[in-house]
């Protein structure tokens, strides 16, 4: 489990998000502790025409 979490933390595909051409909906929970709203906003901003939805 620790190895999986380490790999997850080391993986960064942010620079490739602009390559996504499919309609994209980014969803984040208001109290998400693993990846807070700021991260979801970065993802939505990087994907052309993506929508961001916040779940209360």
PyMOL Python script that loads the backbone (N, CA, C, O; Angstrom):
from pymol import cmd

cmd.read_pdbstr("""\
ATOM      1  N   UNK A   1       0.827  -1.185   0.000  1.00  0.00           N
ATOM      2  CA  UNK A   1       0.000   0.000   0.000  1.00  0.00           C
ATOM      3  C   UNK A   1       0.875   1.254   0.000  1.00  0.00           C
ATOM      4  O   UNK A   1       0.579   2.215  -0.710  1.00  0.00           O
ATOM      5  N   UNK A   2       1.935   1.249   0.781  1.00  0.00           N
ATOM      6  CA  UNK A   2       2.822   2.403   0.844  1.00  0.00           C
ATOM      7  C   UNK A   2       3.448   2.680  -0.518  1.00  0.00           C
ATOM      8  O   UNK A   2       3.580   3.838  -0.915  1.00  0.00           O
ATOM      9  N   UNK A   3       3.830   1.642  -1.227  1.00  0.00           N
ATOM     10  CA  UNK A   3       4.424   1.808  -2.562  1.00  0.00           C
ATOM     11  C   UNK A   3       3.410   2.427  -3.531  1.00  0.00           C
ATOM     12  O   UNK A   3       3.754   3.302  -4.325  1.00  0.00           O
ATOM     13  N   UNK A   4       2.186   1.973  -3.460  1.00  0.00           N
ATOM     14  CA  UNK A   4       1.133   2.524  -4.311  1.00  0.00           C
ATOM     15  C   UNK A   4       0.936   4.010  -4.036  1.00  0.00           C
ATOM     16  O   UNK A   4       0.818   4.801  -4.972  1.00  0.00           O
ATOM     17  N   UNK A   5       0.901   4.389  -2.795  1.00  0.00           N
ATOM     18  CA  UNK A   5       0.730   5.794  -2.437  1.00  0.00           C
ATOM     19  C   UNK A   5       1.916   6.634  -2.885  1.00  0.00           C
ATOM     20  O   UNK A   5       1.743   7.766  -3.336  1.00  0.00           O
ATOM     21  N   UNK A   6       3.106   6.091  -2.763  1.00  0.00           N
ATOM     22  CA  UNK A   6       4.305   6.799  -3.215  1.00  0.00           C
ATOM     23  C   UNK A   6       4.247   7.023  -4.725  1.00  0.00           C
ATOM     24  O   UNK A   6       4.553   8.115  -5.205  1.00  0.00           O
ATOM     25  N   UNK A   7       3.861   6.004  -5.461  1.00  0.00           N
ATOM     26  CA  UNK A   7       3.735   6.137  -6.921  1.00  0.00           C
ATOM     27  C   UNK A   7       2.688   7.189  -7.272  1.00  0.00           C
ATOM     28  O   UNK A   7       2.883   7.985  -8.191  1.00  0.00           O
ATOM     29  N   UNK A   8       1.600   7.189  -6.553  1.00  0.00           N
ATOM     30  CA  UNK A   8       0.533   8.165  -6.784  1.00  0.00           C
ATOM     31  C   UNK A   8       1.048   9.581  -6.558  1.00  0.00           C
ATOM     32  O   UNK A   8       0.724  10.487  -7.326  1.00  0.00           O
ATOM     33  N   UNK A   9       1.836   9.777  -5.528  1.00  0.00           N
ATOM     34  CA  UNK A   9       2.364  11.103  -5.228  1.00  0.00           C
ATOM     35  C   UNK A   9       3.403  11.553  -6.253  1.00  0.00           C
ATOM     36  O   UNK A   9       3.536  12.746  -6.526  1.00  0.00           O
ATOM     37  N   UNK A  10       4.130  10.604  -6.814  1.00  0.00           N
ATOM     38  CA  UNK A  10       5.184  10.921  -7.783  1.00  0.00           C
ATOM     39  C   UNK A  10       4.649  11.138  -9.200  1.00  0.00           C
ATOM     40  O   UNK A  10       5.349  11.701 -10.042  1.00  0.00           O
ATOM     41  N   UNK A  11       3.427  10.701  -9.471  1.00  0.00           N
ATOM     42  CA  UNK A  11       2.853  10.803 -10.808  1.00  0.00           C
ATOM     43  C   UNK A  11       2.328  12.214 -11.044  1.00  0.00           C
ATOM     44  O   UNK A  11       1.500  12.707 -10.278  1.00  0.00           O
ATOM     45  N   UNK A  12       2.801  12.857 -12.090  1.00  0.00           N
ATOM     46  CA  UNK A  12       2.344  14.198 -12.427  1.00  0.00           C
ATOM     47  C   UNK A  12       2.116  14.277 -13.934  1.00  0.00           C
ATOM     48  O   UNK A  12       3.066  14.335 -14.715  1.00  0.00           O
ATOM     49  N   UNK A  13       0.855  14.278 -14.325  1.00  0.00           N
ATOM     50  CA  UNK A  13       0.492  14.355 -15.738  1.00  0.00           C
ATOM     51  C   UNK A  13      -0.110  15.708 -16.096  1.00  0.00           C
ATOM     52  O   UNK A  13      -0.707  15.860 -17.162  1.00  0.00           O
ATOM     53  N   UNK A  14       0.042  16.680 -15.223  1.00  0.00           N
ATOM     54  CA  UNK A  14      -0.569  17.993 -15.408  1.00  0.00           C
ATOM     55  C   UNK A  14      -0.204  18.607 -16.755  1.00  0.00           C
ATOM     56  O   UNK A  14      -1.061  19.180 -17.428  1.00  0.00           O
ATOM     57  N   UNK A  15       1.047  18.493 -17.148  1.00  0.00           N
ATOM     58  CA  UNK A  15       1.493  19.106 -18.398  1.00  0.00           C
ATOM     59  C   UNK A  15       0.828  18.503 -19.625  1.00  0.00           C
ATOM     60  O   UNK A  15       0.839  19.114 -20.694  1.00  0.00           O
ATOM     61  N   UNK A  16       0.251  17.316 -19.490  1.00  0.00           N
ATOM     62  CA  UNK A  16      -0.385  16.648 -20.637  1.00  0.00           C
ATOM     63  C   UNK A  16      -1.897  16.842 -20.671  1.00  0.00           C
ATOM     64  O   UNK A  16      -2.552  16.388 -21.610  1.00  0.00           O
ATOM     65  N   UNK A  17      -2.461  17.504 -19.671  1.00  0.00           N
ATOM     66  CA  UNK A  17      -3.909  17.667 -19.613  1.00  0.00           C
ATOM     67  C   UNK A  17      -4.459  18.419 -20.818  1.00  0.00           C
ATOM     68  O   UNK A  17      -5.584  18.159 -21.245  1.00  0.00           O
ATOM     69  N   UNK A  18      -3.703  19.324 -21.358  1.00  0.00           N
ATOM     70  CA  UNK A  18      -4.175  20.101 -22.509  1.00  0.00           C
ATOM     71  C   UNK A  18      -4.378  19.234 -23.751  1.00  0.00           C
ATOM     72  O   UNK A  18      -5.006  19.667 -24.717  1.00  0.00           O
ATOM     73  N   UNK A  19      -3.845  18.010 -23.726  1.00  0.00           N
ATOM     74  CA  UNK A  19      -4.012  17.088 -24.851  1.00  0.00           C
ATOM     75  C   UNK A  19      -5.380  16.427 -24.876  1.00  0.00           C
ATOM     76  O   UNK A  19      -5.762  15.835 -25.886  1.00  0.00           O
ATOM     77  N   UNK A  20      -6.117  16.518 -23.788  1.00  0.00           N
ATOM     78  CA  UNK A  20      -7.437  15.886 -23.705  1.00  0.00           C
ATOM     79  C   UNK A  20      -8.400  16.635 -24.612  1.00  0.00           C
ATOM     80  O   UNK A  20      -8.555  17.851 -24.502  1.00  0.00           O
ATOM     81  N   UNK A  21      -9.036  15.909 -25.495  1.00  0.00           N
ATOM     82  CA  UNK A  21      -9.964  16.503 -26.462  1.00  0.00           C
ATOM     83  C   UNK A  21     -11.419  16.131 -26.180  1.00  0.00           C
ATOM     84  O   UNK A  21     -12.330  16.746 -26.734  1.00  0.00           O
ATOM     85  N   UNK A  22     -11.640  15.156 -25.346  1.00  0.00           N
ATOM     86  CA  UNK A  22     -12.998  14.702 -25.035  1.00  0.00           C
ATOM     87  C   UNK A  22     -13.669  15.663 -24.056  1.00  0.00           C
ATOM     88  O   UNK A  22     -12.993  16.296 -23.246  1.00  0.00           O
ATOM     89  N   UNK A  23     -14.998  15.774 -24.128  1.00  0.00           N
ATOM     90  CA  UNK A  23     -15.700  16.577 -23.127  1.00  0.00           C
ATOM     91  C   UNK A  23     -15.344  16.064 -21.730  1.00  0.00           C
ATOM     92  O   UNK A  23     -15.350  14.857 -21.488  1.00  0.00           O
ATOM     93  N   UNK A  24     -15.039  16.974 -20.825  1.00  0.00           N
ATOM     94  CA  UNK A  24     -14.538  16.576 -19.515  1.00  0.00           C
ATOM     95  C   UNK A  24     -15.282  17.286 -18.402  1.00  0.00           C
ATOM     96  O   UNK A  24     -15.485  18.500 -18.441  1.00  0.00           O
ATOM     97  N   UNK A  25     -15.682  16.513 -17.417  1.00  0.00           N
ATOM     98  CA  UNK A  25     -16.337  17.041 -16.227  1.00  0.00           C
ATOM     99  C   UNK A  25     -15.456  16.680 -15.030  1.00  0.00           C
ATOM    100  O   UNK A  25     -15.239  15.503 -14.739  1.00  0.00           O
ATOM    101  N   UNK A  26     -14.960  17.691 -14.351  1.00  0.00           N
ATOM    102  CA  UNK A  26     -14.123  17.491 -13.173  1.00  0.00           C
ATOM    103  C   UNK A  26     -15.021  17.697 -11.956  1.00  0.00           C
ATOM    104  O   UNK A  26     -15.667  18.737 -11.824  1.00  0.00           O
ATOM    105  N   UNK A  27     -15.057  16.710 -11.074  1.00  0.00           N
ATOM    106  CA  UNK A  27     -15.924  16.761  -9.904  1.00  0.00           C
ATOM    107  C   UNK A  27     -15.063  16.674  -8.654  1.00  0.00           C
ATOM    108  O   UNK A  27     -14.153  15.849  -8.575  1.00  0.00           O
ATOM    109  N   UNK A  28     -15.352  17.523  -7.681  1.00  0.00           N
ATOM    110  CA  UNK A  28     -14.610  17.500  -6.421  1.00  0.00           C
ATOM    111  C   UNK A  28     -15.577  17.734  -5.272  1.00  0.00           C
ATOM    112  O   UNK A  28     -16.529  18.506  -5.384  1.00  0.00           O
ATOM    113  N   UNK A  29     -15.315  17.058  -4.177  1.00  0.00           N
ATOM    114  CA  UNK A  29     -16.108  17.273  -2.969  1.00  0.00           C
ATOM    115  C   UNK A  29     -15.603  18.490  -2.214  1.00  0.00           C
ATOM    116  O   UNK A  29     -14.401  18.745  -2.154  1.00  0.00           O
ATOM    117  N   UNK A  30     -16.524  19.227  -1.648  1.00  0.00           N
ATOM    118  CA  UNK A  30     -16.179  20.454  -0.924  1.00  0.00           C
ATOM    119  C   UNK A  30     -15.169  20.204   0.193  1.00  0.00           C
ATOM    120  O   UNK A  30     -14.345  21.069   0.491  1.00  0.00           O
ATOM    121  N   UNK A  31     -15.231  19.028   0.808  1.00  0.00           N
ATOM    122  CA  UNK A  31     -14.320  18.713   1.917  1.00  0.00           C
ATOM    123  C   UNK A  31     -13.346  17.589   1.572  1.00  0.00           C
ATOM    124  O   UNK A  31     -12.905  16.853   2.454  1.00  0.00           O
ATOM    125  N   UNK A  32     -13.019  17.462   0.312  1.00  0.00           N
ATOM    126  CA  UNK A  32     -12.076  16.430  -0.127  1.00  0.00           C
ATOM    127  C   UNK A  32     -10.713  16.700   0.508  1.00  0.00           C
ATOM    128  O   UNK A  32     -10.158  17.789   0.357  1.00  0.00           O
ATOM    129  N   UNK A  33     -10.180  15.716   1.213  1.00  0.00           N
ATOM    130  CA  UNK A  33      -8.899  15.905   1.893  1.00  0.00           C
ATOM    131  C   UNK A  33      -7.715  15.369   1.076  1.00  0.00           C
ATOM    132  O   UNK A  33      -6.581  15.798   1.291  1.00  0.00           O
ATOM    133  N   UNK A  34      -7.957  14.452   0.155  1.00  0.00           N
ATOM    134  CA  UNK A  34      -6.867  13.923  -0.661  1.00  0.00           C
ATOM    135  C   UNK A  34      -6.443  14.904  -1.740  1.00  0.00           C
ATOM    136  O   UNK A  34      -5.251  15.161  -1.912  1.00  0.00           O
ATOM    137  N   UNK A  35      -7.385  15.442  -2.453  1.00  0.00           N
ATOM    138  CA  UNK A  35      -7.119  16.420  -3.513  1.00  0.00           C
ATOM    139  C   UNK A  35      -8.163  17.528  -3.387  1.00  0.00           C
ATOM    140  O   UNK A  35      -9.255  17.420  -3.946  1.00  0.00           O
ATOM    141  N   UNK A  36      -7.835  18.572  -2.668  1.00  0.00           N
ATOM    142  CA  UNK A  36      -8.792  19.658  -2.442  1.00  0.00           C
ATOM    143  C   UNK A  36      -9.199  20.390  -3.725  1.00  0.00           C
ATOM    144  O   UNK A  36      -8.660  20.146  -4.804  1.00  0.00           O
ATOM    145  N   UNK A  37     -10.156  21.281  -3.569  1.00  0.00           N
ATOM    146  CA  UNK A  37     -10.721  22.007  -4.696  1.00  0.00           C
ATOM    147  C   UNK A  37      -9.652  22.694  -5.553  1.00  0.00           C
ATOM    148  O   UNK A  37      -9.805  22.765  -6.773  1.00  0.00           O
ATOM    149  N   UNK A  38      -8.596  23.191  -4.954  1.00  0.00           N
ATOM    150  CA  UNK A  38      -7.552  23.879  -5.701  1.00  0.00           C
ATOM    151  C   UNK A  38      -6.951  22.993  -6.786  1.00  0.00           C
ATOM    152  O   UNK A  38      -6.657  23.461  -7.886  1.00  0.00           O
ATOM    153  N   UNK A  39      -6.770  21.713  -6.473  1.00  0.00           N
ATOM    154  CA  UNK A  39      -6.224  20.776  -7.453  1.00  0.00           C
ATOM    155  C   UNK A  39      -7.222  20.525  -8.570  1.00  0.00           C
ATOM    156  O   UNK A  39      -6.847  20.469  -9.742  1.00  0.00           O
ATOM    157  N   UNK A  40      -8.487  20.374  -8.213  1.00  0.00           N
ATOM    158  CA  UNK A  40      -9.518  20.174  -9.229  1.00  0.00           C
ATOM    159  C   UNK A  40      -9.598  21.382 -10.152  1.00  0.00           C
ATOM    160  O   UNK A  40      -9.803  21.235 -11.357  1.00  0.00           O
ATOM    161  N   UNK A  41      -9.437  22.565  -9.595  1.00  0.00           N
ATOM    162  CA  UNK A  41      -9.472  23.788 -10.404  1.00  0.00           C
ATOM    163  C   UNK A  41      -8.292  23.815 -11.382  1.00  0.00           C
ATOM    164  O   UNK A  41      -8.455  24.205 -12.538  1.00  0.00           O
ATOM    165  N   UNK A  42      -7.122  23.409 -10.929  1.00  0.00           N
ATOM    166  CA  UNK A  42      -5.947  23.342 -11.813  1.00  0.00           C
ATOM    167  C   UNK A  42      -6.198  22.387 -12.982  1.00  0.00           C
ATOM    168  O   UNK A  42      -5.849  22.679 -14.126  1.00  0.00           O
ATOM    169  N   UNK A  43      -6.802  21.258 -12.674  1.00  0.00           N
ATOM    170  CA  UNK A  43      -7.096  20.269 -13.707  1.00  0.00           C
ATOM    171  C   UNK A  43      -8.110  20.828 -14.698  1.00  0.00           C
ATOM    172  O   UNK A  43      -7.908  20.749 -15.909  1.00  0.00           O
ATOM    173  N   UNK A  44      -9.195  21.389 -14.185  1.00  0.00           N
ATOM    174  CA  UNK A  44     -10.229  21.942 -15.061  1.00  0.00           C
ATOM    175  C   UNK A  44      -9.688  23.076 -15.921  1.00  0.00           C
ATOM    176  O   UNK A  44     -10.054  23.199 -17.090  1.00  0.00           O
ATOM    177  N   UNK A  45      -8.831  23.891 -15.359  1.00  0.00           N
ATOM    178  CA  UNK A  45      -8.246  24.999 -16.117  1.00  0.00           C
ATOM    179  C   UNK A  45      -7.313  24.520 -17.226  1.00  0.00           C
ATOM    180  O   UNK A  45      -7.167  25.187 -18.250  1.00  0.00           O
ATOM    181  N   UNK A  46      -6.690  23.377 -17.021  1.00  0.00           N
ATOM    182  CA  UNK A  46      -5.710  22.865 -17.986  1.00  0.00           C
ATOM    183  C   UNK A  46      -6.346  22.097 -19.139  1.00  0.00           C
ATOM    184  O   UNK A  46      -5.732  21.944 -20.195  1.00  0.00           O
ATOM    185  N   UNK A  47      -7.571  21.614 -18.945  1.00  0.00           N
ATOM    186  CA  UNK A  47      -8.249  20.844 -19.988  1.00  0.00           C
ATOM    187  C   UNK A  47      -9.172  21.779 -20.768  1.00  0.00           C
ATOM    188  O   UNK A  47     -10.051  22.408 -20.178  1.00  0.00           O
ATOM    189  N   UNK A  48      -8.987  21.877 -22.071  1.00  0.00           N
ATOM    190  CA  UNK A  48      -9.835  22.764 -22.866  1.00  0.00           C
ATOM    191  C   UNK A  48     -11.329  22.459 -22.694  1.00  0.00           C
ATOM    192  O   UNK A  48     -11.760  21.316 -22.846  1.00  0.00           O
ATOM    193  N   UNK A  49     -12.096  23.481 -22.380  1.00  0.00           N
ATOM    194  CA  UNK A  49     -13.559  23.394 -22.261  1.00  0.00           C
ATOM    195  C   UNK A  49     -14.046  22.462 -21.148  1.00  0.00           C
ATOM    196  O   UNK A  49     -15.191  22.012 -21.189  1.00  0.00           O
ATOM    197  N   UNK A  50     -13.218  22.169 -20.172  1.00  0.00           N
ATOM    198  CA  UNK A  50     -13.652  21.306 -19.061  1.00  0.00           C
ATOM    199  C   UNK A  50     -14.612  22.061 -18.152  1.00  0.00           C
ATOM    200  O   UNK A  50     -14.543  23.284 -18.027  1.00  0.00           O
ATOM    201  N   UNK A  51     -15.502  21.314 -17.526  1.00  0.00           N
ATOM    202  CA  UNK A  51     -16.421  21.875 -16.541  1.00  0.00           C
ATOM    203  C   UNK A  51     -15.989  21.406 -15.163  1.00  0.00           C
ATOM    204  O   UNK A  51     -15.580  20.257 -14.997  1.00  0.00           O
ATOM    205  N   UNK A  52     -16.075  22.282 -14.180  1.00  0.00           N
ATOM    206  CA  UNK A  52     -15.762  21.930 -12.792  1.00  0.00           C
ATOM    207  C   UNK A  52     -17.040  21.990 -11.981  1.00  0.00           C
ATOM    208  O   UNK A  52     -17.770  22.980 -12.030  1.00  0.00           O
ATOM    209  N   UNK A  53     -17.310  20.923 -11.229  1.00  0.00           N
ATOM    210  CA  UNK A  53     -18.496  20.857 -10.380  1.00  0.00           C
ATOM    211  C   UNK A  53     -18.075  20.539  -8.949  1.00  0.00           C
ATOM    212  O   UNK A  53     -17.342  19.582  -8.700  1.00  0.00           O
ATOM    213  N   UNK A  54     -18.544  21.344  -8.032  1.00  0.00           N
ATOM    214  CA  UNK A  54     -18.248  21.185  -6.609  1.00  0.00           C
ATOM    215  C   UNK A  54     -19.430  20.507  -5.933  1.00  0.00           C
ATOM    216  O   UNK A  54     -20.564  20.977  -6.025  1.00  0.00           O
ATOM    217  N   UNK A  55     -19.159  19.407  -5.259  1.00  0.00           N
ATOM    218  CA  UNK A  55     -20.206  18.685  -4.519  1.00  0.00           C
ATOM    219  C   UNK A  55     -20.151  19.134  -3.071  1.00  0.00           C
ATOM    220  O   UNK A  55     -19.132  18.956  -2.404  1.00  0.00           O
ATOM    221  N   UNK A  56     -21.256  19.725  -2.571  1.00  0.00           N
ATOM    222  CA  UNK A  56     -21.242  20.184  -1.150  1.00  0.00           C
ATOM    223  C   UNK A  56     -21.070  19.034  -0.171  1.00  0.00           C
ATOM    224  O   UNK A  56     -21.039  19.254   1.040  1.00  0.00           O
TER     225      UNK A  56
END
""", "prot")
cmd.dss("prot")
cmd.show_as("cartoon", "prot")
cmd.util.cbc("prot")
cmd.orient("prot")
